[in-house]
Amino acid sequence: MDLINYDFESAMEQGFKSLFKTAGIDLYIADDVDGDLPDENVRIELSVGGVMSNEHLKDSTIYNNYSGAIEIEIQTPRVADDQVALAFGFTSRHAELVATARKAIEEIDARSLCTNWPDALSPTKIKPTGTERDTDAEHRVTKLSYDLQFRIT
């Protein structure tokens, strides 16, 4: 396996970035953040857990099934509803972004796997584990959490 593929986090995050781009969301990953983010932003952080099974790549000592976790944080400025153009049926831009992010994750299929994770790594299972919401004087923030399993091919 190529050395670059051992950077599991970056490889997986790039796939999610591509997936979200298709859904109309600019997703920020750690590699993108050199300064301040825009007031409206969606960020992902992926952490890798342990090996899921004793399986190895063919004729190799490399394990190929891992666990992990994903956290997607959606932040939008608090503004009056009449100042934001909303998609039909949504009460706020924030609600629209949360729904779009959930849909993008939950509708991953074989085609999107091939398109967004074309190299050696791809998710095999993503399970929602919770949502946290917070509001302050300036922003609304929602954190979507998922358990992840991925495979090295």
Secondary structure, DSSP 4 states (H G I P E B T S, - for coil): --GGGG-HHHHHHHHHHHHHHHTT--EE-GGG-SSPPPSSEEEEEEEEEEE-SS-B-TTSS-B-EEEEEEEEEEEEE---GGGS---TT-S-HHHHHHHHHHHHHHT--HHHHHHH--SSEEEEEEEEEEEEEEE-SSEEEEEEEEEEEEEE-
